[in-house]
Amino acid sequence: VSQSRYACFHLGILNLLSILLSVSLLVLILPIIDNFLLRSLAGDISLVLNLKIVIKVFILSMMGCFPALLPVVFGATKVPVSSVMQDIPYELKGLRLVHYIPMMIFSLLMAIYVSHSLKIGLIFIFSVLIISSLCFFFFKIITLSFEKIIHLRRLESSTLLKHVFLSLSRHFVSSFTIFTVLVLGFALGVLIIQVESSLRDELYSGGDQRRPDLFMFDLQGDQKTDFDKVVQENNIKISTLSPMIRARLLAINDEKIIKDFEDQQFVSREQGDQERFRNRTVNLSYRNQLSWSEKVTDGKFHDGFCKSDLCEISLESSYAKRIGAKIGDVLHFDVSGIEISGKVTSLRKVKWTSFEPNFFILFQDGVLNEAPKTFLASLKVTSLEEMKKVSRVINTNFSNVSIVNVSELMAKLKNVFGLMLMAIKVISLLSIFVVVVVVLSIVFNHIESKKSQVKPFHLVGMKRDLKLQIISGEFILLVGLGFFFAIIFGSLTSYFILNFGFSMAVVFDVFKVGIIIVIFFSFLSTVIHILASKIVRFWNN
């Protein structure tokens, strides 16, 4: 008990010192980051570090450290004296799954607090538990396979492999800990890299040649005839001209939408977001063909003129999920006081970075043609002079129409997006750095425990190089296996998140992931070799 109290006190002091050091470093670099953002974004941005933030960080840090220490404390109090001198550290002898419950509860609460969503918090925790369980399953299979190889083939010709495989199997707890930390940490790094690459591909590539240069809106319905005449006289190239009708969603099938949803109490953030999406004023449009930036993901897109009372509707797939609609549902809208209904027959995926006049809801042609509307248009130009000419002609003839320079807007968006990608890279490197520090700490402690294992090798006259290869080979094999499974789990996680969560194309940046893995594998291998050399040199001297 006294050792447990001492460990808690020691951890608290270390945690306090780490917070003070972190805050001091942050105070030094905060003005540099502030100036960099001010120059890059050309806006009034001020980053503030006040006492409230420091206290919050301290409380969260202390609350996180002690649940992590509890398994070791419980294990130390339950271990019998007779087992203290066995191969596994005595703090790990009495560990049970129940000892990790406080840490799991704290992790769940933190995930919910950060994401402000019970659903996302649960998904995060279950993802970590699933990956950890898979790590245990695969690592157990690997160690059992090593044992079978040793017993079947005896490995008499390879003393190195025999001792490496035996060491991994006999020291399962410490080996599994290193393996799991590597997989979870570097899988997060791989995930962040893949997300960054996919976001870059979504904005920078695909459709640049087809993307319009100008975007026009607020053209009134009674100006459409005059606009067509001006366009024809001045030879203006219109990429897309789409009508836009304002409406409000009344009901989905027989379920009416809650109008006074601000006064309602929702169980989760997702339920509140769903009602907000349902209550928002929506923009409707109609056409019978898809644009180049759209693709049907489910059902069949409508064609032809609507001749029935229940026309067909196509919904953007993410919007359909948010409002809880699916194919076959009947949606009821209020359009200028008139109720109009339609049946969902298809779901679409829309590339919003195309800057084309895209809509969440597309009706079949024939039902909204007479409704009050405005028009949106995208225009393509070949030069800066033509862009100025088109803007001048439209503004002269239609003073109420607004025009957005898409090329200029894209340049600004890419600048902001570049800063966001830089932040993602920093987070990725920090997560990998934390993993490397933790792994090195575990490896250093584990290699120190190898001193007793090296003694028999020394007594039987084993050569120095072979002893060094046995010790370092075990950990290098662990690191290699950890990186291999980290790439697999990180890539699979990024695929599910981007494909099913954000409906984005997944880009696997093999080159960037490979470079990072090679660098950190070489670094860890070098450090492990140096630590193993110290152990071997200790017995030789």
Secondary structure by P-SEA (a helix, b strand, c coil): caaaaaaaaaaaaaaaaaaaaaaaaaaaaaaaaaaaaaaaaccbbbbbbcaaaaaaaaaaaaaaaaaaaaaaaaaaaacccccccccccccccccccccaaaaaaaaaaaaaaaaccaaaaaaaaaaaaaaaaaaaaaaaaaaaaaaaaaaaccccccaaaaaaaaaaaaaaaaaaaaaaaaaaaaaaaaaaaaaaaaaaaacccccccccccbbbccccccaaaaaaaaaaaacccccbbbbbbbbbbcccccccccccccccccccaaaaaaaaaaacbbbbbbbccccccccccccccccccccccbbbbbbcaaaaaaacccccbbbbbbcccbbbbbbbcbbbbbccccccccccbbbcccccccccccccbbbbbccaaaaaaaaaaaaaacccbbbbaaaaaaaaaaaaaaaaaaaaaaaaaaaaaaaaaaaaaaaaaaaaaccccaaaaaaacccaaaaaaaaaaaaaaaaaaaaaaaaaaaaaaaaaaaaccccbbbbbaaaaaaaaaaaaaaaaaaaaaaaaaaaaaaaac
